[in-house]
Amino acid sequence: MTQWDKSKLPSRHTTMGPERAPHRSYYYAMGLTKEEIAQPFVGVATCWNEAAPCNIALSRQAQSVKIGVKEAGATPREFTTITVTDGIAMGHQSMKSSLASRDIIADSVELTMRGHCYDGLVGLGGCDKTLPGLMMAMIRLNVPSVFMYGGSIMPGRHRGRDVTVLDVFEAVGQHAAGNMSDEELQELEEHACPGAGACGGQFTANTMACISEVIGLALPGSAGAPAPDQRRDHWAVESGRAVVDLIRRNLRPRDIVTMDALFNAAAIVGATGGSTNAALHLPAIAHEAGIKFDIHDVAEIMRATPHIADLKPGGKYVALDVFNVGGVPVIIKALLEGGYLRGDAITVTGKSLAENHREVIVPRDQDVVRPTSDPVSAIGGVVSLKGTLAPEGAIVKIAGMKSLRFEGTALCFDCEEDAFKAVDMRAYKPGDVIIIRYEGPKGGPGMREMLSTTSAIYGQGMGDKVALITDGRFSGATRGFCIGHVGPEAAVGGPIALLKNGDPIVIDAEKGTIDVMIPEAELAARRAAWTPRKTDYTSGALWKYAQLVGPASHGAVTHPGAAGESHVYADQ
């Protein structure tokens, strides 16, 4: 067994010297031995709860991580943090809690690690905000860390076809349009989600899971197996072993999350037609490392990367299909072979991305992941837009879209509920550009996703006949001409706040433009007459969030990041 020198590890403050006898007495109370107290302490953080299937398997996997930590000669200390699961929060006021939860996850993990002086961290995340939240905490603390995804859900089966929760959201629109009976809707909802795991399409959770491997914070191959698969426990043990090796070598997250790693992360989003939310989370992750990497930097890389993985919602396949052809390493290898990744980037294995994937073979007898020479599309699946309607920028997922240009007229709503009500009543027409504003980070507060509204439109067969624009967000499951993250947001007087019904709007995703076609003098007059809109959130967590949160184009972050540091936790 390794004899550890803890003189430079954070846990020396709670375990070394006669003055720490009271502290050690607490560890003896929990059954630790003298030898275990003398070892490094590894926080094993999960977002386990009973809110939704996304996180329900994380507690089991945490026990396997702890086995790996113990076998490698360190002492695991399990703890949990919160999660707000979008599938439950979606479509009502609760969704305002979702994005704010990302930063609370990061903050709570930071405070737990700081408060107990842990030396390393393994973080297990399931649903959308848990993945970036945990990665942000790792980089902020800069102690040796390994991330592990809890795994995706298995596909549901409904009348002979595979389905996901997106099919249920879209079925609401079909039901409202009279094209689906009460009985079939109930049958679908009962079979769409067959067990534990995060949403199966290339929505936000699986997008961030791909990022966890390519950015170097997760072990190669660890993101692939579905949540119920016992192979997840193998990866959990290996993740526990790996973090102890990182402590020995003092290899830290900021050694791994460099500009090259961030480049690779953005590239895999483009290659997989991933969630637009990556353009929010990658700048926030970079912010924790003190790297400037905004929505346009992310989108430029995504656009330049060919779209090679044919995944839902724009394509045919789900995460299980990727796993069955070799997992995320196959996507990474295809991109490496095409020259679209920076293979020298270091990872948690201590080896480079290219070294990790040297022996990986991209199977040729499948069309889930194509070679870059034969992509689904030569352009990546997510692009940014900029123009008179969004001077700070906006983001749109183009994977699966037939047309990249839309001209129409504004139909304005000041909250999602009003927009959904109009859609449900079919109080809109082809050619409308549905504007949902005052849903930004500050204005919501909380930057809600709009999956209920977009899915209802698709369910009504109107998905290619209208566009949606919001200063809020769209789910990774959203498809169609849906533009989110518009900045400046309405709450601070951005142009989206000044729109009126009937204003002509032109969106060109090929050129990367989004413009309202009215004279600047008219916009200026409207700006002079505009007054801020109040929200109902005048106290509590969401009020605090609104006071702190920055623009979406820089990740909607709530603190100064590494650029504002005077010390790093890992060096205390």
C-alpha positions as CSV (number, residue, x, y, z in Angstrom):
1,M,0.0,0.0,0.0
2,T,1.2,3.5,-0.9
3,Q,2.6,5.6,1.9
4,W,1.0,9.0,1.1
5,D,2.7,12.3,1.8
6,K,-0.3,14.5,2.5
7,S,1.7,17.6,3.3
8,K,0.5,19.4,0.1
9,L,-3.0,17.8,-0.1
10,P,-6.1,19.7,1.2
11,S,-7.0,16.9,3.6
12,R,-4.0,17.6,5.7
13,H,-6.1,20.4,7.3
14,T,-8.5,17.8,8.8
15,T,-6.4,14.7,9.3
16,M,-2.8,15.6,10.3
17,G,-1.2,16.7,13.6
18,P,-2.3,16.6,17.2
19,E,-4.5,19.7,16.8
20,R,-6.7,17.7,14.4
21,A,-7.6,15.0,16.9
22,P,-11.2,16.4,17.2
23,H,-11.6,16.2,13.4
24,R,-10.2,12.7,13.3
25,S,-12.7,11.6,16.0
26,Y,-15.5,12.2,13.5
27,Y,-13.9,9.9,11.0
28,Y,-13.5,7.2,13.6
29,A,-17.2,7.6,14.4
30,M,-18.0,6.7,10.8
31,G,-15.9,3.5,11.0
32,L,-12.7,4.7,9.3
33,T,-9.4,3.2,10.4
34,K,-6.2,5.0,11.2
35,E,-4.8,3.9,7.8
36,E,-7.9,5.2,5.9
37,I,-7.6,8.6,7.6
38,A,-4.0,8.8,6.5
39,Q,-4.9,8.3,2.9
40,P,-6.1,11.0,0.4
41,F,-9.9,11.7,0.6
42,V,-11.8,11.5,-2.6
43,G,-15.2,13.1,-2.9
44,V,-17.7,10.9,-4.8
45,A,-20.4,13.3,-5.8
46,T,-23.7,12.2,-7.5
47,C,-26.9,13.9,-8.4
48,W,-28.9,10.9,-7.3
49,N,-32.5,11.4,-6.4
50,E,-36.0,10.1,-7.1
51,A,-37.1,13.0,-9.3
52,A,-36.7,11.2,-12.6
53,P,-35.1,8.2,-14.3
54,C,-32.1,10.2,-15.4
55,N,-30.4,10.0,-12.0
56,I,-32.0,7.0,-10.4
57,A,-29.1,4.7,-11.2
58,L,-26.3,7.0,-9.9
59,S,-26.3,5.8,-6.3
60,R,-25.6,2.2,-7.4
61,Q,-22.8,3.4,-9.6
62,A,-21.3,5.5,-6.8
63,Q,-20.8,2.4,-4.7
64,S,-18.7,0.9,-7.5
65,V,-16.6,4.1,-7.8
66,K,-15.9,3.8,-4.1
67,I,-14.7,0.2,-4.6
68,G,-12.2,1.5,-7.2
69,V,-11.0,4.3,-4.9
70,K,-10.4,1.9,-2.1
71,E,-8.6,-0.6,-4.3
72,A,-6.3,2.1,-5.5
73,G,-5.3,3.1,-2.0
74,A,-7.5,6.2,-1.2
75,T,-10.5,6.9,1.0
76,P,-13.9,7.7,-0.7
77,R,-16.4,10.1,0.8
78,E,-19.7,10.0,-0.9
79,F,-22.1,13.0,-1.1
80,T,-25.0,14.1,-3.2
81,T,-26.0,17.4,-4.8
82,I,-29.3,18.6,-6.4
83,T,-30.7,18.1,-9.8
84,V,-33.6,19.6,-11.6
85,T,-34.7,17.3,-14.3
86,D,-35.9,19.1,-17.4
87,G,-38.4,16.4,-18.5
88,I,-40.4,17.0,-15.3
89,A,-39.8,20.8,-15.1
90,M,-40.6,21.4,-18.8
91,G,-43.5,23.5,-20.0
92,H,-44.4,25.3,-16.8
93,Q,-42.8,27.7,-14.2
94,S,-40.6,25.0,-12.7
95,M,-38.4,25.2,-15.8
96,K,-37.0,28.5,-14.5
97,S,-35.1,26.4,-11.9
98,S,-33.3,24.3,-14.5
99,L,-30.4,26.4,-15.7
100,A,-30.0,27.9,-12.2
101,S,-29.5,24.4,-10.9
102,R,-26.3,24.0,-13.0
103,D,-24.6,26.7,-11.1
104,I,-26.0,25.6,-7.7
105,I,-24.6,22.1,-8.5
106,A,-21.2,23.6,-9.1
107,D,-21.4,25.8,-6.1
108,S,-22.6,23.0,-3.7
109,V,-19.9,20.6,-4.9
110,E,-17.3,23.3,-4.4
111,L,-18.6,24.1,-0.9
112,T,-18.7,20.4,0.1
113,M,-15.2,19.8,-1.2
114,R,-13.9,23.1,0.4
115,G,-15.7,22.4,3.7
116,H,-14.3,18.9,4.1
117,C,-10.9,19.3,2.5
118,Y,-11.2,16.5,0.0
119,D,-8.2,15.8,-2.3
120,G,-9.9,14.5,-5.4
121,L,-13.3,14.2,-7.0
122,V,-15.3,11.7,-9.0
123,G,-18.6,13.2,-10.3
124,L,-21.5,11.2,-11.6
125,G,-24.2,13.0,-13.6
126,G,-27.3,11.9,-15.3
127,C,-29.6,14.6,-16.7
128,D,-28.8,17.8,-18.6
129,K,-27.5,20.4,-16.1
130,T,-25.7,17.8,-13.9
131,L,-23.0,17.1,-16.4
132,P,-21.8,20.7,-17.0
133,G,-22.4,21.5,-13.3
134,L,-20.1,18.8,-12.1
135,M,-17.4,19.5,-14.8
136,M,-17.5,23.2,-13.8
137,A,-16.9,22.3,-10.2
138,M,-14.0,20.1,-11.1
139,I,-12.2,22.8,-13.0
140,R,-13.0,25.5,-10.4
141,L,-11.6,23.4,-7.6
142,N,-8.7,22.0,-9.8
143,V,-8.2,18.9,-7.7
144,P,-7.6,15.7,-9.6
145,S,-11.0,14.7,-11.0
146,V,-12.8,12.2,-13.2
147,F,-16.3,12.6,-14.6
148,M,-18.6,9.7,-15.3
149,Y,-22.0,9.8,-17.1
150,G,-24.7,7.7,-15.5
151,G,-25.9,6.4,-18.9
152,S,-28.8,6.8,-21.2
153,I,-32.2,5.2,-21.1
154,M,-33.1,2.3,-23.3
155,P,-35.4,3.1,-26.2
156,G,-39.1,2.6,-25.6
157,R,-41.3,0.6,-27.9
158,H,-44.7,1.8,-29.2
159,R,-46.6,-0.1,-31.9
160,G,-43.5,-1.7,-33.4
161,R,-41.1,1.3,-33.4
162,D,-38.5,2.7,-31.0
163,V,-39.6,5.9,-29.3
164,T,-38.2,8.5,-26.9
165,V,-39.7,11.1,-24.6
166,L,-39.6,13.5,-27.5
167,D,-42.3,11.4,-29.2
168,V,-44.5,11.9,-26.2
169,F,-44.0,15.7,-26.2
170,E,-44.9,15.7,-29.9
171,A,-47.9,13.4,-29.3
172,V,-49.4,16.2,-27.2
173,G,-49.6,18.3,-30.4
174,Q,-51.0,15.4,-32.4
175,H,-53.6,14.9,-29.7
176,A,-54.5,18.6,-29.6
177,A,-54.9,18.5,-33.4
178,G,-57.3,15.5,-33.2
179,N,-54.8,13.1,-34.8
180,M,-54.3,10.9,-31.7
181,S,-56.8,9.4,-29.4
182,D,-56.7,9.5,-25.6
183,E,-56.0,5.8,-25.5
184,E,-53.0,5.9,-27.8
185,L,-51.5,8.9,-26.0
186,Q,-51.8,7.0,-22.7
187,E,-50.3,3.9,-24.3
188,L,-47.4,5.9,-25.6
189,E,-46.7,7.7,-22.3
190,E,-46.7,4.3,-20.5
191,H,-44.1,2.8,-22.9
192,A,-41.8,5.6,-24.0
193,C,-39.4,5.5,-21.0
194,P,-38.7,1.8,-20.0
195,G,-36.3,2.3,-17.1
196,A,-33.4,4.2,-15.7
197,G,-31.2,6.6,-17.7
198,A,-31.2,10.0,-19.4
199,C,-33.0,10.8,-22.6
200,G,-31.8,8.5,-25.4
201,G,-31.5,10.9,-28.3
202,Q,-28.6,13.4,-28.9
203,F,-30.3,15.8,-26.6
204,T,-28.4,17.8,-23.9
205,A,-27.4,14.9,-21.6
206,N,-25.9,12.7,-24.4
207,T,-24.3,15.7,-26.0
208,M,-22.5,16.6,-22.8
209,A,-21.6,12.9,-22.3
210,C,-19.8,12.9,-25.6
211,I,-18.1,16.1,-24.5
212,S,-17.0,14.5,-21.2
213,E,-15.0,11.9,-23.2
214,V,-13.5,14.2,-25.9
215,I,-12.7,17.0,-23.5
216,G,-10.6,14.5,-21.5
217,L,-12.4,14.5,-18.1
218,A,-14.0,11.0,-18.5
219,L,-12.4,7.7,-19.3
220,P,-12.6,6.7,-23.0
221,G,-15.6,4.6,-23.5
222,S,-17.2,5.3,-20.1
223,A,-20.2,7.3,-21.5
224,G,-21.6,4.6,-23.7
225,A,-23.3,1.8,-21.8
226,P,-27.0,2.4,-20.9
227,A,-27.8,3.1,-17.3
228,P,-29.3,-0.4,-16.6
229,D,-26.2,-2.1,-18.1
230,Q,-24.0,-3.7,-15.5
231,R,-21.0,-2.7,-17.5
232,R,-21.5,0.8,-16.1
233,D,-20.2,-0.6,-12.8
234,H,-17.0,-1.6,-14.5
235,W,-16.5,2.0,-15.7
236,A,-17.3,3.3,-12.2
237,V,-14.7,1.1,-10.6
238,E,-12.1,2.2,-13.2
239,S,-13.1,5.9,-12.7
240,G,-12.4,5.4,-9.0
241,R,-9.0,3.9,-9.7
242,A,-8.2,6.6,-12.2
243,V,-8.8,9.5,-9.8
244,V,-6.3,8.1,-7.3
245,D,-3.7,7.7,-10.1
246,L,-4.3,11.4,-11.0
247,I,-3.7,12.4,-7.3
248,R,-0.4,10.5,-7.4
249,R,0.6,12.3,-10.6
250,N,-1.0,15.6,-9.6
251,L,-2.6,15.8,-13.0
252,R,-5.4,18.4,-12.7
253,P,-8.5,19.5,-14.6
254,R,-6.9,22.7,-15.8
255,D,-4.0,20.7,-17.2
256,I,-6.7,18.8,-19.3
257,V,-9.3,21.5,-20.1
258,T,-7.2,23.7,-22.4
259,M,-8.2,25.5,-25.6
260,D,-7.4,22.4,-27.6
261,A,-9.8,20.4,-25.4
262,L,-12.5,23.0,-25.7
263,F,-12.0,22.9,-29.5
264,N,-12.5,19.2,-29.5
265,A,-15.6,19.5,-27.3
266,A,-17.2,22.0,-29.7
267,A,-16.3,19.7,-32.7
268,I,-18.1,16.7,-31.3
269,V,-21.2,18.7,-30.9
270,G,-21.2,19.7,-34.5
271,A,-20.3,16.1,-35.6
272,T,-23.3,14.6,-33.6
273,G,-25.9,17.3,-34.3
274,G,-25.9,17.9,-30.6
275,S,-27.8,20.2,-28.3
276,T,-27.7,24.0,-28.7
277,N,-27.2,24.0,-25.0
278,A,-23.6,23.1,-25.5
279,A,-23.1,26.7,-26.7
280,L,-24.2,27.7,-23.2
281,H,-22.3,25.1,-21.2
282,L,-18.9,25.1,-23.0
283,P,-18.3,28.9,-22.4
284,A,-19.2,28.3,-18.8
285,I,-16.8,25.4,-18.5
286,A,-14.1,27.5,-20.2
287,H,-14.8,30.3,-17.8
288,E,-13.9,28.1,-14.9
289,A,-10.5,27.6,-16.5
290,G,-10.0,31.3,-17.2
291,I,-10.3,30.7,-21.0
292,K,-12.4,33.1,-23.2
293,F,-14.6,30.9,-25.4
294,D,-17.9,32.4,-26.2
295,I,-21.0,31.3,-28.2
296,H,-19.4,32.4,-31.5
297,D,-16.2,30.5,-30.9
298,V,-18.2,27.4,-30.1
299,A,-20.4,27.8,-33.1
300,E,-17.5,28.5,-35.6
301,I,-16.0,25.1,-34.7
302,M,-19.3,23.3,-34.7
303,R,-20.1,24.6,-38.2
304,A,-16.7,23.7,-39.6
305,T,-17.0,20.1,-38.4
306,P,-18.9,17.7,-40.6
307,H,-22.1,16.1,-39.2
308,I,-21.3,12.4,-39.1
309,A,-23.5,10.8,-36.4
310,D,-27.1,10.3,-37.6
311,L,-28.8,10.8,-34.3
312,K,-32.2,11.9,-33.1
313,P,-33.9,14.4,-33.0
314,G,-32.8,15.3,-36.6
315,G,-31.7,11.8,-37.5
316,K,-32.5,8.1,-37.1
317,Y,-30.6,6.7,-34.2
318,V,-30.2,7.0,-30.4
319,A,-27.4,6.6,-27.9
320,L,-27.9,2.8,-27.6
321,D,-27.1,2.5,-31.4
322,V,-23.9,4.5,-30.9
323,F,-22.9,2.2,-28.0
324,N,-23.7,-0.9,-30.2
325,V,-21.2,0.2,-32.9
326,G,-18.4,1.0,-30.4
327,G,-19.5,4.1,-28.4
328,V,-18.2,7.6,-28.3
329,P,-14.6,6.4,-29.1
330,V,-15.9,5.6,-32.6
331,I,-17.1,9.1,-33.2
332,I,-13.8,10.5,-31.8
333,K,-11.7,8.1,-34.0
334,A,-13.7,9.1,-37.1
335,L,-13.0,12.8,-36.4
336,L,-9.4,12.1,-35.6
337,E,-9.0,10.3,-38.9
338,G,-10.6,13.2,-40.7
339,G,-8.3,15.7,-39.0
340,Y,-11.1,17.5,-37.2
341,L,-9.8,17.0,-33.6
342,R,-6.6,18.1,-31.8
343,G,-5.2,14.8,-30.9
344,D,-2.4,16.0,-28.7
345,A,-4.8,17.2,-26.0
346,I,-4.1,15.4,-22.7
347,T,-6.8,13.4,-20.9
348,V,-7.5,11.8,-17.5
349,T,-5.6,8.6,-18.6
350,G,-2.4,10.7,-18.7
351,K,-2.3,10.0,-22.4
352,S,-3.3,12.2,-25.3
353,L,-6.7,11.9,-27.1
354,A,-5.0,10.3,-30.1
355,E,-3.1,7.8,-28.0
356,N,-6.3,6.7,-26.2
357,H,-7.9,6.0,-29.6
358,R,-5.0,4.6,-31.5
359,E,-6.5,1.0,-31.6
360,V,-10.2,2.1,-32.1
361,I,-11.7,1.0,-35.5
362,V,-14.6,2.7,-37.1
363,P,-16.9,-0.1,-38.3
364,R,-17.7,0.1,-42.0
365,D,-20.9,-2.0,-41.9
366,Q,-23.1,0.6,-40.2
367,D,-24.4,4.1,-40.8
368,V,-24.8,5.3,-37.3
369,V,-21.4,7.0,-37.4
370,R,-20.1,7.8,-40.8
371,P,-16.5,8.7,-41.9
372,T,-15.9,12.4,-42.4
373,S,-15.5,11.7,-46.1
374,D,-19.1,10.7,-46.3
375,P,-21.0,12.8,-43.8
376,V,-24.7,13.3,-43.1
377,S,-23.9,17.0,-43.9
378,A,-20.6,18.8,-44.6
379,I,-21.7,21.5,-42.2
380,G,-21.9,20.8,-38.5
381,G,-25.3,20.4,-36.9
382,V,-25.4,23.6,-34.8
383,V,-24.6,27.2,-36.0
384,S,-24.7,30.7,-34.6
385,L,-26.5,33.7,-35.9
386,K,-25.9,37.4,-35.6
387,G,-27.7,40.5,-36.9
388,T,-30.0,43.4,-36.0
389,L,-32.3,41.1,-34.0
390,A,-29.4,39.5,-32.1
391,P,-26.3,41.7,-31.9
392,E,-24.7,39.5,-29.3
393,G,-25.7,36.4,-31.2
394,A,-28.1,33.4,-31.1
395,I,-27.9,29.7,-31.8
396,V,-29.8,27.2,-33.9
397,K,-29.6,23.4,-34.5
398,I,-29.8,22.8,-38.3
399,A,-29.3,19.0,-38.1
400,G,-32.1,17.4,-40.1
401,M,-33.4,20.7,-41.5
402,K,-34.4,20.9,-45.2
403,S,-34.2,24.6,-45.6
404,L,-31.7,27.0,-43.9
405,R,-33.5,30.2,-44.7
406,F,-36.8,31.5,-43.3
407,E,-38.7,34.8,-44.0
408,G,-41.7,35.7,-42.0
409,T,-43.4,38.1,-39.7
410,A,-43.3,38.4,-35.9
411,L,-46.0,37.0,-33.6
412,C,-44.9,38.2,-30.2
413,F,-45.4,36.6,-26.7
414,D,-43.9,37.8,-23.5
415,C,-43.8,34.3,-21.9
416,E,-43.8,30.7,-22.9
417,E,-47.3,30.0,-21.4
418,D,-48.9,32.6,-23.7
419,A,-47.1,31.1,-26.7
420,F,-48.1,27.6,-25.9
421,K,-51.7,28.6,-25.4
422,A,-51.7,30.2,-28.9
423,V,-50.1,27.1,-30.4
424,D,-52.5,24.8,-28.6
425,M,-55.5,26.8,-30.0
426,R,-53.8,27.0,-33.4
427,A,-53.8,30.8,-33.2
428,Y,-50.9,31.1,-35.6
429,K,-50.4,30.6,-39.3
430,P,-47.7,29.5,-41.8
431,G,-45.1,32.2,-42.2
432,D,-45.3,33.3,-38.6
433,V,-42.0,33.8,-36.6
434,I,-43.2,33.1,-33.1
435,I,-41.3,35.3,-30.6
436,I,-41.0,34.2,-27.0
437,R,-39.3,36.8,-25.0
438,Y,-38.5,37.8,-21.4
439,E,-37.3,34.2,-20.9
440,G,-33.6,35.0,-20.8
441,P,-31.2,34.3,-17.9
442,K,-32.2,37.5,-16.2
443,G,-35.7,38.0,-17.6
444,G,-37.1,34.6,-16.8
445,P,-35.3,34.4,-14.6
446,G,-33.6,31.2,-15.5
447,M,-33.7,30.9,-19.4
448,R,-36.4,28.2,-19.8
449,E,-36.4,25.6,-22.5
450,M,-39.4,25.6,-24.9
451,L,-39.8,21.9,-25.8
452,S,-43.5,21.8,-25.0
453,T,-44.2,24.6,-27.5
454,T,-41.9,23.4,-30.3
455,S,-43.1,19.8,-29.9
456,A,-46.8,20.8,-30.1
457,I,-46.0,22.7,-33.3
458,Y,-44.4,19.5,-34.8
459,G,-47.3,17.4,-33.6
460,Q,-49.7,19.7,-35.5
461,G,-47.6,19.2,-38.7
462,M,-46.5,22.8,-38.8
463,G,-42.8,22.3,-37.9
464,D,-41.5,23.5,-41.3
465,K,-44.0,26.2,-41.8
466,V,-43.1,28.5,-38.8
467,A,-40.0,29.6,-37.0
468,L,-39.5,30.3,-33.3
469,I,-37.1,32.8,-31.7
470,T,-36.5,33.2,-28.0
471,D,-34.0,34.8,-25.6
472,G,-34.6,31.6,-23.6
473,R,-33.4,28.1,-24.7
474,F,-34.5,25.2,-26.7
475,S,-34.2,21.6,-25.5
476,G,-31.6,19.4,-27.1
477,A,-34.7,17.4,-28.2
478,T,-36.0,20.4,-30.2
479,R,-36.0,20.3,-34.0
480,G,-37.0,22.8,-36.7
481,F,-36.2,26.4,-37.2
482,C,-35.9,27.3,-33.5
483,I,-33.4,30.0,-32.5
484,G,-32.5,30.4,-28.9
485,H,-30.0,32.3,-26.7
486,V,-30.9,35.6,-28.4
487,G,-28.8,38.4,-27.0
488,P,-29.1,41.0,-25.6
489,E,-32.1,39.5,-23.9
490,A,-35.4,41.3,-23.6
491,A,-35.0,42.0,-19.9
492,V,-32.1,44.4,-20.6
493,G,-33.8,46.1,-23.6
494,G,-32.3,44.0,-26.4
495,P,-33.9,44.3,-29.9
496,I,-36.1,41.2,-29.2
497,A,-38.0,43.3,-26.6
498,L,-38.8,46.0,-29.2
499,L,-40.5,43.7,-31.8
500,K,-44.1,44.2,-32.7
501,N,-46.5,41.8,-34.4
502,G,-46.0,41.9,-38.1
503,D,-42.4,43.0,-38.1
504,P,-40.6,41.3,-41.0
505,I,-37.8,38.9,-40.0
506,V,-35.2,37.1,-42.1
507,I,-33.2,34.2,-40.8
508,D,-30.4,32.7,-42.9
509,A,-28.6,29.9,-41.1
510,E,-26.3,29.4,-44.1
511,K,-25.0,33.0,-43.9
512,G,-25.4,33.1,-40.1
513,T,-27.7,36.1,-40.0
514,I,-30.9,37.0,-38.1
515,D,-32.4,40.4,-38.9
516,V,-35.5,42.4,-38.3
517,M,-36.2,44.4,-41.4
518,I,-37.3,47.7,-40.0
519,P,-35.4,51.1,-40.1
520,E,-32.9,51.8,-37.3
521,A,-34.7,55.0,-36.6
522,E,-37.9,53.0,-35.8
523,L,-36.0,50.7,-33.5
524,A,-34.4,53.7,-31.8
525,A,-37.8,55.2,-31.2
526,R,-39.1,52.0,-29.7
527,R,-36.0,51.7,-27.5
528,A,-36.7,55.1,-26.1
529,A,-40.2,54.2,-25.2
530,W,-39.3,50.8,-23.7
531,T,-39.5,50.2,-20.0
532,P,-38.2,47.1,-18.1
533,R,-40.6,44.4,-17.3
534,K,-40.9,43.1,-13.7
535,T,-41.0,39.4,-12.8
536,D,-42.8,37.6,-9.9
537,Y,-39.4,36.4,-8.6
538,T,-38.5,39.2,-6.2
539,S,-36.9,37.0,-3.5
540,G,-35.3,33.6,-3.1
541,A,-32.9,31.6,-5.2
542,L,-34.2,32.8,-8.6
543,W,-34.0,36.4,-7.5
544,K,-30.3,35.9,-6.5
545,Y,-29.7,34.2,-9.8
546,A,-31.1,37.1,-11.7
547,Q,-28.9,39.6,-9.9
548,L,-25.7,37.6,-10.7
549,V,-26.2,35.9,-14.1
550,G,-24.4,37.2,-17.2
551,P,-25.4,37.0,-20.8
552,A,-26.0,33.7,-22.6
553,S,-23.3,34.4,-25.2
554,H,-20.7,34.0,-22.4
555,G,-22.3,31.0,-20.8
556,A,-24.8,32.6,-18.4
557,V,-22.2,32.5,-15.6
558,T,-22.7,33.8,-12.1
559,H,-19.2,34.5,-10.8
560,P,-15.9,36.0,-12.1
561,G,-14.3,32.6,-12.9
562,A,-10.6,31.7,-12.9
563,A,-9.7,35.1,-14.3
564,G,-10.9,36.6,-11.0
565,E,-9.1,34.2,-8.7
566,S,-6.5,35.1,-6.1
567,H,-6.1,31.4,-5.0
568,V,-7.1,28.0,-6.2
569,Y,-8.7,25.5,-3.8
570,A,-6.3,22.7,-4.7
571,D,-3.3,24.7,-3.6
572,Q,-4.7,25.8,-0.3
